[in-house]
Amino acid sequence: MKHNGILLLEILFLFFLLCTISVSGQEVMFHYNAEHTGDFSPVAGTIGNTVSLNWKFKTDDVVRSSPVVANGIIYVGSDDHRVYALDATNGKQLWNFTTNGPVSSTPAVGNGSVYIGSTDLYAINSTTGRQIWNFTPDFPVDYSELAITNGIIYFQAGKTYALNASDGSLIWAFSPFDNLDRKSWFSPAVANGVVYSGFIDGNIYALNATTGSQIWNYSSNSCSCGVLIFSSPAITNDVVYIARYELGPDTKLYAINATTGLKIWDYPITYYSSPVVSDGIVYVVVDRENLHAINTTTGQLLWKFKAGLRISSPAVANGAVFFGSVDDSKIYAVNAKTGQQIWNYSTEDMVISNDWGVISSPAIADGVLFIGSSDKNVYALNISGGVPLIPETKTIPTSKYTTAIPEPTKAGILWLTVICAMIIALIIKQKKMNFK
């Protein structure tokens, strides 16, 4: 009987470990996923037609970083050189970590760690806020958004880098230039084993996510007179949507076949915001103050909405598109199908000396929108009240402020297999003992 009790405890321990590994395998980042679609619908909950303040948290400088939500915690950076972990329910600070420079990039969370770009790239324990490792690339990481999948973290800082997320070791680095002085401001995205990245030569590159070898590159064959690609691509249904900004005639939003690298269509813009895509519509800021909704199949305009000067990269969730504005320091919600304004929310007066307004991109979870502002605050806005925009949402029935669990990593699959085998072995052992 004593042996049966011990075996039962062993099985319960392994089951607990199995659950822990499943939760820690969650990965969340800029625009929600590694494809950077910006569609938060799976975790957004019900979206209503009203807005109210839940809480706000003040940092010591401008918040250009976009928040991420994972396991009930908000992770966000600030120009005060810190990364903050806040309770998503009440905004209470859980910990902060000081980096070696401003933190304008968005954290990525996975495998129990928070990854953040500043001058270096840092891995921080998501529970304690203690540093695990840091990596120093050729250039600062502060303008690159991160993508994490299958235990590898991707970012751009002069080159496109792939690091082992566990220990920060370099897996590969790619650059089309011999001269490392040719810095490029770009944020890679990952889909189906391919990394999509761009450089200051104006080309868009598809790289093998495991080896970094080039699969294809796309060039518009324009004059390439001062090309700067600032945006991150959004990838869905084997199409890459990317805003290519050039100091010349070829500033456009491109739809490119993700497998072949061939252009499907392009759309004229004059700004470098990262697009988002959902339900057959791609949303992009075209000229600093107008948000356009474009049919993903035809490349034709569906509607446009004019807001304050310099709009942040949007996010979409269950019937609404959300974004901030630099000019009027407001946060906007518009109907995703019609472009009609649902509401706007005014933040505190912006910091004139920095002139950033609300440049942070929103994150949405369980009917709450999280966003940063140049007034140094992180805002949590209740957006679930009033009349629901969609009666039945795509929300996964999970506990509050829990992110959706993506495809498991290879390491996660291996651990799950081992633990399941151990549980089965223990059950067989117990049956044999009972038989004796």
C-alpha positions as CSV (number, residue, x, y, z in Angstrom):
1,M,0.0,0.0,0.0
2,K,2.9,2.3,0.8
3,H,4.4,1.6,-2.7
4,N,1.1,2.4,-4.3
5,G,1.0,5.8,-2.5
6,I,4.6,6.6,-3.7
7,L,3.7,5.7,-7.3
8,L,0.6,7.8,-7.1
9,L,2.7,10.8,-5.9
10,E,5.2,10.2,-8.7
11,I,2.4,10.2,-11.3
12,L,0.8,13.3,-10.0
13,F,4.2,15.1,-10.0
14,L,4.9,14.1,-13.6
15,F,1.3,15.2,-14.6
16,F,2.0,18.6,-12.9
17,L,5.3,18.9,-14.8
18,L,3.5,18.1,-18.0
19,C,1.0,20.9,-17.4
20,T,3.8,23.3,-16.5
21,I,5.7,22.6,-19.7
22,S,2.5,23.1,-21.7
23,V,1.9,26.5,-20.2
24,S,5.5,27.6,-20.4
25,G,5.5,26.8,-24.1
26,Q,3.3,29.7,-24.9
27,E,4.8,32.3,-27.2
28,V,3.5,35.9,-27.7
29,M,5.2,38.9,-29.3
30,F,4.7,42.0,-31.4
31,H,1.4,41.8,-33.3
32,Y,0.6,38.6,-31.4
33,N,2.4,35.9,-33.3
34,A,5.5,35.0,-35.3
35,E,3.7,35.8,-38.5
36,H,3.0,39.3,-37.1
37,T,-0.5,39.3,-38.4
38,G,-1.7,41.7,-35.7
39,D,-4.9,39.7,-35.3
40,F,-5.7,39.2,-31.6
41,S,-9.1,37.7,-32.2
42,P,-8.2,34.3,-30.7
43,V,-7.6,35.9,-27.2
44,A,-9.4,39.3,-27.5
45,G,-12.7,38.2,-26.0
46,T,-15.9,40.2,-26.7
47,I,-15.3,43.6,-28.2
48,G,-18.1,46.2,-27.5
49,N,-18.8,49.7,-28.6
50,T,-17.7,51.6,-25.5
51,V,-14.3,52.3,-23.8
52,S,-13.4,53.0,-20.2
53,L,-10.1,53.2,-18.2
54,N,-9.2,50.1,-16.1
55,W,-5.9,51.4,-14.9
56,K,-2.7,53.2,-16.0
57,F,0.9,52.8,-14.9
58,K,3.5,55.6,-15.1
59,T,7.1,54.9,-16.1
60,D,9.9,57.4,-16.1
61,D,10.0,58.2,-19.8
62,V,8.2,57.8,-23.1
63,V,6.6,54.4,-23.9
64,R,7.1,53.6,-27.6
65,S,7.3,49.9,-26.9
66,S,4.1,47.8,-27.6
67,P,2.9,45.7,-24.7
68,V,2.5,42.0,-24.8
69,V,0.1,39.9,-22.6
70,A,1.1,36.5,-21.3
71,N,-0.3,34.5,-18.3
72,G,-1.9,37.5,-16.6
73,I,1.1,39.7,-16.9
74,I,1.8,42.8,-19.1
75,Y,5.4,43.1,-20.4
76,V,6.4,46.5,-21.8
77,G,9.5,48.6,-22.4
78,S,10.1,52.3,-21.8
79,D,12.7,54.9,-22.9
80,D,13.7,55.0,-19.3
81,H,15.8,51.9,-20.1
82,R,13.6,49.5,-18.2
83,V,11.3,46.6,-19.0
84,Y,8.3,46.3,-16.7
85,A,6.1,43.4,-15.7
86,L,2.7,44.5,-14.6
87,D,-0.3,42.7,-13.3
88,A,-2.8,42.8,-16.1
89,T,-5.8,43.1,-13.8
90,N,-4.8,46.1,-11.7
91,G,-1.5,47.5,-13.2
92,K,0.5,46.7,-10.1
93,Q,4.3,46.5,-10.8
94,L,5.7,43.0,-10.3
95,W,9.2,43.7,-11.3
96,N,11.4,45.9,-13.6
97,F,14.7,45.2,-15.3
98,T,17.2,47.9,-16.4
99,T,18.9,47.5,-19.8
100,N,21.7,49.5,-21.3
101,G,19.6,51.8,-23.4
102,P,16.1,52.9,-24.3
103,V,13.6,50.1,-24.8
104,S,11.4,50.9,-27.8
105,S,11.0,47.4,-29.2
106,T,8.3,45.0,-28.1
107,P,9.0,42.2,-25.7
108,A,8.6,38.6,-26.8
109,V,7.6,35.9,-24.3
110,G,8.1,32.2,-24.5
111,N,9.5,29.2,-22.5
112,G,9.4,31.1,-19.2
113,S,11.5,34.0,-20.5
114,V,11.0,37.6,-21.7
115,Y,13.2,38.7,-24.6
116,I,13.7,42.4,-25.2
117,G,15.8,44.5,-27.5
118,S,17.7,47.6,-26.3
119,T,21.3,48.2,-27.2
120,D,21.7,44.4,-26.5
121,L,19.2,41.6,-26.7
122,Y,18.2,40.3,-23.2
123,A,16.6,37.2,-22.0
124,I,14.9,37.7,-18.6
125,N,13.2,35.3,-16.3
126,S,9.5,36.1,-16.7
127,T,8.6,35.4,-13.1
128,T,11.6,37.0,-11.2
129,G,12.8,39.6,-13.7
130,R,16.4,38.3,-13.4
131,Q,18.7,38.3,-16.4
132,I,19.3,34.9,-18.0
133,W,21.6,36.0,-20.8
134,N,22.4,38.9,-23.1
135,F,23.7,39.1,-26.7
136,T,25.5,42.0,-28.3
137,P,25.0,42.3,-32.0
138,D,26.6,44.6,-34.6
139,F,24.0,47.3,-34.1
140,P,21.5,48.1,-31.3
141,V,18.3,46.0,-31.3
142,D,16.1,48.9,-30.2
143,Y,14.3,49.3,-33.5
144,S,13.7,45.6,-34.3
145,E,10.6,43.7,-33.2
146,L,11.3,40.1,-32.2
147,A,9.9,36.9,-33.5
148,I,10.2,33.6,-31.5
149,T,9.2,30.2,-32.6
150,N,10.5,26.6,-32.2
151,G,13.0,27.7,-29.5
152,I,14.7,30.2,-31.8
153,I,14.5,34.0,-31.5
154,Y,14.8,36.2,-34.7
155,F,15.6,39.9,-34.9
156,Q,17.5,42.4,-37.0
157,A,20.3,44.6,-36.0
158,G,22.5,45.3,-39.1
159,K,22.1,41.6,-39.9
160,T,19.2,39.2,-39.5
161,Y,20.0,37.0,-36.5
162,A,18.8,33.7,-35.2
163,L,19.7,32.8,-31.6
164,N,19.0,29.8,-29.4
165,A,16.3,31.1,-27.1
166,S,17.6,29.0,-24.2
167,D,21.2,30.3,-24.0
168,G,21.5,33.1,-26.5
169,S,24.0,31.3,-28.6
170,L,24.2,32.3,-32.3
171,I,22.7,29.9,-34.7
172,W,23.1,32.0,-37.9
173,A,23.3,35.6,-39.1
174,F,22.5,36.9,-42.6
175,S,23.3,40.0,-44.5
176,P,23.5,40.7,-48.2
177,F,26.3,43.3,-47.6
178,D,30.0,43.0,-47.1
179,N,29.9,46.4,-45.5
180,L,28.3,46.2,-42.0
181,D,27.9,49.9,-41.9
182,R,24.8,49.5,-44.0
183,K,22.3,49.3,-41.2
184,S,18.7,48.4,-41.9
185,W,15.7,49.1,-39.7
186,F,13.4,46.1,-40.2
187,S,11.6,43.5,-38.1
188,P,11.6,39.9,-39.4
189,A,8.5,37.6,-39.3
190,V,8.4,33.8,-39.5
191,A,6.0,31.4,-41.1
192,N,6.2,27.8,-42.1
193,G,9.9,27.5,-41.5
194,V,10.8,30.6,-43.4
195,V,12.1,34.0,-42.1
196,Y,11.1,37.1,-44.1
197,S,13.4,40.0,-43.8
198,G,14.3,43.2,-45.6
199,F,17.4,45.4,-45.9
200,I,18.3,48.9,-46.9
201,D,19.0,47.7,-50.5
202,G,15.2,47.6,-50.9
203,N,15.0,43.9,-51.3
204,I,12.9,41.5,-49.3
205,Y,14.5,38.2,-48.5
206,A,13.1,34.7,-47.7
207,L,15.5,32.7,-45.5
208,N,15.5,29.2,-44.3
209,A,14.6,29.5,-40.6
210,T,16.9,26.7,-39.5
211,T,20.0,27.5,-41.6
212,G,19.7,31.1,-42.7
213,S,20.3,30.2,-46.3
214,Q,18.5,32.4,-48.9
215,I,15.5,30.9,-50.6
216,W,14.5,34.0,-52.7
217,N,14.6,37.8,-52.7
218,Y,12.3,40.3,-54.2
219,S,13.2,43.6,-55.7
220,S,10.9,46.2,-57.3
221,N,13.7,47.1,-59.8
222,S,13.1,50.8,-59.0
223,C,15.8,53.4,-58.6
224,S,16.6,52.3,-55.0
225,C,17.4,55.9,-54.2
226,G,17.7,55.9,-50.4
227,V,15.6,52.9,-49.6
228,L,14.6,52.3,-46.0
229,I,12.3,49.5,-45.0
230,F,11.0,50.2,-41.5
231,S,8.0,47.9,-41.3
232,S,7.5,44.3,-40.3
233,P,5.7,42.0,-42.7
234,A,2.5,40.3,-41.9
235,I,2.1,36.8,-43.3
236,T,-1.0,34.7,-43.8
237,N,-2.3,32.2,-46.4
238,D,1.1,32.0,-48.1
239,V,1.2,35.8,-48.8
240,V,3.6,38.3,-47.4
241,Y,2.3,41.8,-46.9
242,I,5.0,44.4,-46.4
243,A,5.2,48.2,-46.5
244,R,8.4,49.2,-48.4
245,Y,9.4,52.8,-47.8
246,E,11.7,54.6,-50.2
247,L,13.1,58.1,-50.5
248,G,11.9,58.0,-54.1
249,P,8.9,56.9,-56.2
250,D,8.4,53.3,-55.0
251,T,6.9,53.5,-51.5
252,K,4.2,50.8,-51.7
253,L,2.5,48.1,-49.8
254,Y,3.4,44.8,-51.5
255,A,1.6,41.5,-51.5
256,I,4.2,38.8,-52.4
257,N,3.7,35.0,-52.8
258,A,5.5,33.6,-49.7
259,T,6.7,30.5,-51.6
260,T,7.8,31.9,-54.9
261,G,8.7,35.5,-54.1
262,L,6.6,36.8,-57.0
263,K,4.5,40.0,-56.6
264,I,0.8,39.5,-56.5
265,W,-0.1,43.2,-56.3
266,D,1.1,46.5,-54.9
267,Y,-0.6,49.6,-53.4
268,P,0.8,53.1,-53.2
269,I,1.6,54.5,-49.8
270,T,3.8,57.3,-48.4
271,Y,4.5,56.0,-44.9
272,Y,6.2,53.0,-43.2
273,S,3.8,51.5,-40.8
274,S,3.6,47.7,-40.3
275,P,0.5,46.2,-41.8
276,V,-1.9,43.8,-40.1
277,V,-4.2,41.3,-41.7
278,S,-7.5,39.6,-40.8
279,D,-10.4,37.9,-42.5
280,G,-9.4,38.9,-46.1
281,I,-8.5,42.5,-45.3
282,V,-5.0,44.1,-44.8
283,Y,-4.9,47.3,-42.8
284,V,-2.1,49.8,-43.3
285,V,-1.3,53.5,-42.6
286,V,-0.7,55.0,-46.0
287,D,0.2,58.7,-45.5
288,R,0.7,59.3,-41.8
289,E,-2.9,60.2,-41.1
290,N,-5.1,57.8,-43.1
291,L,-5.7,54.1,-42.3
292,H,-6.7,52.1,-45.4
293,A,-8.4,48.7,-45.5
294,I,-7.4,46.8,-48.6
295,N,-8.8,43.6,-50.1
296,T,-6.1,40.9,-49.7
297,T,-7.1,39.2,-53.0
298,T,-7.5,42.2,-55.4
299,G,-5.4,44.9,-53.7
300,Q,-8.3,47.3,-54.0
301,L,-9.3,49.9,-51.4
302,L,-12.4,49.0,-49.3
303,W,-12.4,52.0,-47.0
304,K,-10.2,54.6,-45.4
305,F,-10.3,56.5,-42.1
306,K,-8.6,59.8,-41.3
307,A,-7.2,60.3,-37.8
308,G,-4.6,62.5,-36.3
309,L,-1.2,63.0,-37.9
310,R,1.2,60.0,-37.7
311,I,-0.8,56.9,-36.8
312,S,0.7,53.9,-35.0
313,S,0.7,50.4,-36.5
314,P,-2.8,49.0,-35.9
315,A,-4.1,45.9,-34.3
316,V,-7.3,44.0,-35.2
317,A,-9.7,41.9,-33.1
318,N,-13.2,40.6,-33.5
319,G,-14.7,43.3,-35.6
320,A,-12.6,46.3,-34.7
321,V,-9.2,47.9,-35.7
322,F,-7.3,49.8,-33.0
323,F,-4.4,52.3,-33.3
324,G,-2.9,55.4,-31.7
325,S,-2.1,58.8,-33.0
326,V,0.9,61.1,-32.5
327,D,-0.8,64.4,-33.4
328,D,-3.8,64.3,-31.0
329,S,-2.5,61.7,-28.5
330,K,-5.7,59.6,-28.9
331,I,-6.4,55.9,-29.2
332,Y,-9.0,55.0,-31.9
333,A,-11.3,52.1,-32.6
334,V,-13.0,51.7,-36.0
335,N,-15.3,49.1,-37.4
336,A,-13.1,46.6,-39.3
337,K,-15.6,46.1,-42.1
338,T,-16.9,49.6,-42.6
339,G,-14.2,52.0,-41.3
340,Q,-16.7,53.9,-39.2
341,Q,-15.4,55.2,-35.9
342,I,-16.5,53.3,-32.8
343,W,-14.8,55.5,-30.2
344,N,-11.7,57.4,-29.4
345,Y,-9.9,57.8,-26.1
346,S,-7.7,60.8,-25.1
347,T,-4.5,60.1,-23.2
348,E,-2.7,62.7,-21.1
349,D,-0.9,65.6,-22.8
350,M,1.9,64.2,-24.9
351,V,5.6,65.0,-24.1
352,I,6.2,67.8,-26.6
353,S,10.0,67.5,-26.3
354,N,9.8,63.9,-27.6
355,D,6.9,64.5,-30.0
356,W,5.8,60.8,-30.0
357,G,2.1,60.9,-28.9
358,V,0.7,57.4,-29.0
359,I,3.1,55.5,-31.3
360,S,2.8,52.2,-29.5
361,S,0.9,49.4,-31.2
362,P,-2.0,48.0,-29.1
363,A,-2.3,44.5,-27.6
364,I,-5.7,43.0,-26.8
365,A,-6.7,40.3,-24.4
366,D,-10.0,39.3,-22.8
367,G,-11.8,42.6,-23.7
368,V,-9.0,44.8,-22.5
369,L,-6.7,46.9,-24.7
370,F,-3.1,47.7,-23.6
371,I,-1.0,50.5,-25.1
372,G,1.8,52.9,-24.3
373,S,2.0,56.6,-24.7
374,S,4.5,59.5,-24.8
375,D,2.9,60.7,-21.6
376,K,5.0,57.9,-20.0
377,N,1.9,55.8,-19.2
378,V,0.9,52.3,-20.0
379,Y,-2.9,52.2,-20.4
380,A,-5.4,49.3,-19.8
381,L,-8.7,50.2,-21.4
382,N,-11.9,48.1,-21.0
383,I,-13.3,47.7,-24.5
384,S,-15.8,44.9,-23.8
385,G,-18.8,47.1,-22.7
386,G,-21.8,48.2,-24.6
387,V,-23.1,46.3,-27.7
388,P,-20.9,43.5,-28.9
389,L,-19.6,44.1,-32.5
390,I,-19.7,40.3,-33.1
391,P,-22.2,38.3,-31.1
392,E,-20.0,35.2,-31.1
393,T,-16.3,35.8,-31.0
394,K,-13.4,33.5,-31.9
395,T,-12.3,33.5,-28.3
396,I,-10.8,30.3,-27.0
397,P,-12.5,29.4,-23.6
398,T,-9.5,29.9,-21.3
399,S,-9.0,31.7,-18.0
400,K,-8.7,35.5,-17.9
401,Y,-5.6,37.0,-19.5
402,T,-4.3,33.7,-20.8
403,T,-2.8,33.6,-24.3
404,A,-3.6,31.0,-26.9
405,I,-1.2,28.1,-27.0
406,P,0.5,28.0,-30.4
407,E,2.1,25.0,-32.2
408,P,4.4,23.2,-29.8
409,T,8.1,23.5,-30.2
410,K,10.3,20.5,-31.1
411,A,11.8,20.6,-27.6
412,G,8.3,20.8,-26.1
413,I,7.2,17.7,-28.1
414,L,10.3,15.8,-26.9
415,W,9.6,16.6,-23.2
416,L,5.9,15.8,-23.5
417,T,6.8,12.5,-25.1
418,V,9.3,11.6,-22.4
419,I,7.0,12.5,-19.6
420,C,4.0,10.7,-21.1
421,A,6.2,7.6,-21.5
422,M,7.3,7.9,-17.8
423,I,3.7,8.2,-16.7
424,I,2.7,5.1,-18.7
425,A,5.7,3.1,-17.3
426,L,4.7,4.0,-13.7
427,I,1.1,3.0,-14.3
428,I,2.3,-0.4,-15.7
429,K,4.6,-0.8,-12.8
430,Q,1.8,-0.1,-10.3
431,K,-0.4,-2.7,-12.1
432,K,2.3,-5.3,-11.9
433,M,2.8,-4.6,-8.2
434,N,-1.0,-5.0,-7.6
435,F,-1.0,-8.2,-9.6
436,K,1.8,-9.6,-7.3
